[in-house]
Amino acid sequence: MTPEITALPRQATFCFSCNPAVPCFNECCRDLNQFLTPYDILRLKRHLGLSSEQFLAQYTRGHIGPESGLPVITLKPRDRQNLACPFVTPKGCSVYENRPSSCRTYPLMRAVGRNRQTGEMTEQFMLLKEPHCRGFDQGDSRTPAQWISEQEVAVYNEINDKLMQVISLKNTRMPGGLDGKARRLVHTALYDLDGFRSQITDNGLLANHRLDSALADKALEDDVALLELGMQWIKQVLFGVG
C-alpha cells in the first residue's frame, strides 16, 4: 500500500501521537531514506560530542543532487536488512532532543515557496499517512502551527529556509552541475562546520571577502552563526551575491 498524502489547511486539525504504547512504535525509523540538512548535522554532531568530520564519516553518506548539482547528505542506516536508523533503540530515539527536522515534523510534510517579486516565503503543509502507522488513532487534536510549536521545529525551519535561498540562487545563477572544487566548497561551508572554522582561523579564508564582521566574530565560537556565515560566504564566492 502506498502512503496517503493530503493537503492540510492552516486552520485544519489532526490527531496524532507516537509513543511506546502505539503498536507501530519505531517502525517509521526503519526502511530509512533520511536526508539531513546542515542544521540537522550541527545538532546531531554536537549531541554526540563529535566533530563534524567524525559525524559525517561515521553516520552519513554523500550524494550529488540530481537537479541542483549540490552536495546532499543522507543518514547511513545501521544495517542493510532493515535499513534502521543508527539512533533508534527499543525504547525509542537515542538523540530525541536533537532529532532531525523531518522526524520532528512527521506526520506533517512542509513545502516552501518563494515569491519572485516580493521574496516572501510561503509554506504549505500536507498530512502523510503511511499504511503501518497507528499514531492517528491517538493524541489530541491540533493545527499544523500547534504541532510545529510542540515539536520545536521553528528554529529548524528558519535555518532550512535560508538554505533554500542558497539553493534557489544556485539554480538561478549557475543552473546545472557544479565542478568538484565548487562542490567541496559548499560541502565544507554547510556540512563540515569544524573544517570550515579551521579554514577561517588557520588559512584566513575570509580575508578577501566582505562579510558581516559581527557574524564572523561570533562564528568563531557559535556553530549556528558559523552555518549562517557559511551560507553568506557561498552566496558571495560562488554566486556573486552579498
N, C-alpha and C positions, 0 to 999 in steps of 0.2 A: 504494500500500500504506500502511496506517495503522501507526503505531508500536505496539509491543508493550510493555505496562506490567504488571509482575508484582511482587507484594509480596515483600520480601526480609527474612526474619527476621534479627535482630541477629547471630546466630552463623553465618548462611549466608555463603558466599563467592562471588565472581565474578571474572572475569578481564577486564581492560581496559587499553588503552594508547592514547594519542594522541600521535603524533609525525610528523615529515615522511616517514617510511618507510611510514606507513599510506596505502593508496591513496585514502582519502576525506579526507585531511588538509585542513582548512579548510572542508570542506563544511558543518559544523554552524555556521559563522559567517556563513551566508547564509540567505536567506528569513527574515529577522530579525523577531522579535516579542519584544524583550528588555525586561523590566521591571527597573527599577533601584530598589533600596532606598536610604534615606538614607545608610546606611553605604557602599554601593557608590559613591555620588556623592562622598562625603567622600574616599574613597581615590583615585578617578579624578581628581578635580579637583586634588588635591594632587600626584599623579603627573605631571600635565600642567603644573603650575605656573600654574593658572588660579584665579581667584576662583570661588566657587560660581555667581555670576550669569553670568559668562562661560561657564562649562561648560554651564549649563542652556540658555543661548541658542544655543550653537554645536552641542551634541551631543544635545539631548533634545527631546521633545515632552510637553506636559502634557495630562492627561485627568482625568476625574472617575470614581471607582469606581462602577459601576452599583448595587452593593449597599450599600457603606459611605458613599458620598457624599463620600469623602475625596479629596484630590489624589492622582493616580497619575502617575508619570513613566516614560516609555519612551525607549529609546535610538533616536536618529534614524539610519536606515540611510544608508550613503554614497551609494547610487544607487537609483533607482526600479525598475530592471530586475531586478537580482539581490537587492536588499534586503540588501546585505552590511554587516557590522559596520564602522563607520568606523575601527576599530583593527586590522582584520585585514590582514596583508601576506602576500606569497608565502612568507615564512619563518615565518609564524605570527602570534601575538598580540603587538602592539607595547606593550601595557600588561599583559603577563602577570603581573608581580609584584603588580599591583593589580586584576586582573580581577574582575568581579562574582561574587557568591556562587553564582548559578545556573550560571555557567561552571565554577567550581571544583567544584561538587557533581556535575555531569554525569559519568557517565550515571545517577547516582542522582537521585531526587526525594525530597524530605523533607516530610512532613506533620506538623504540630504540633497537639496538642490540649491543653486545659487543664481540669483537674477543677474543677468549680464549687464543690465543698465544701472541698477542700483547697488549691486554687490551684496544685497541682503540674502542671508541664508534662510532657507525654509526646511522644515522637517515633516516627515510623514511616517506614521507607524503602521505596521502590519502585525497581525497575530499569527504565530506559527504553531500549528497543532500537528505534532508527529504521532503516528499510529501507536507507538509504545507508551506515550505519556499519559499518566493518570493524574497529573497535578491539577488539571482543570476541574476535577471533582471536589477540590478542597479550596480553602483560602477565602479571604474577604474580597469583596468587590471593590475595584479601584480603577481610576483612569490611567492612561499611559503616563501622564505627568506625575501622578502619585507613585506609580511603580518606579519611575526614574529616580524620584526623590528617595524612596525607601531603599533602593539598591545602590544609592550613592554613585550614579552613573554620570552625573552632570559634569564633573571635572574631566572625566574621560572624553565625553562628547565635545567639550570645549577645545581640548587639545587635538582630538582627532579631526575636528572641523578645520583647524589650522593646517593640518596635514593635507586635507582635501584641497585647500587653496594652493598648496605646493604642487599637488598632482595636476590640478586644473591649469596652472601656469605652465607646467611641463608640456601638457598636451597641446596648449595653445602656441607656445614659443618654440618647442622642439618636438613636434609630432614624430612618432616612430620610435625606434630603438635608441639606446644610449651606448656610447663606446665603453670599453672596460674601465677606463680611468674615471669617467663621469659616474658610472655605477658605484665604483669604490668610494668616491667622494660622498655620494648620497648614503651609502651603507654606513660609513663611519659617522657622518654627522647626525643621522637619525637613529641608528641601532646600536652602534658601538660607542656609546657616550663616553666611557672612560678613555677609550682610544682617542676620541675627538678632543677631550680635555688635555690629554698628553700632547697632542699636536699643537694645541694652543700655547701651553706653558713651555714646552721643550723646543718647539720648532718655530714659534712666532707666527702661527698660521693666520692670525687676524691682522698682522702688521700692515698689510697693504689694502685693507678693506675698511670702509666706513660703516660701522655697525653701532648699534645702541651701546654706548660705553658703560652705562649703569648696568644694563643687562649682561654685558660681557664680564664685568667685575663680579656680579652675583653668580654667574655661571661657573666660576672657579670653585664654588662651594655647593651650589644647589643644582641638582640634576634636572629639575623641571625648567629652570632658567636656561640651563645648557641645551636642552632639547629645543626650546624656543629660539635660542641663538643659532642652533644648527639649521633650523628651518629658514631663518633670515639669511644666513650665510649661503645656503643653497640657492635661494631666490636671487641673490646678488651675483654669485660666482657663475652659476650656470645659465640663469635666465635674464640677467641684467636688470633686475628689479630691486630697488632699495636706495 
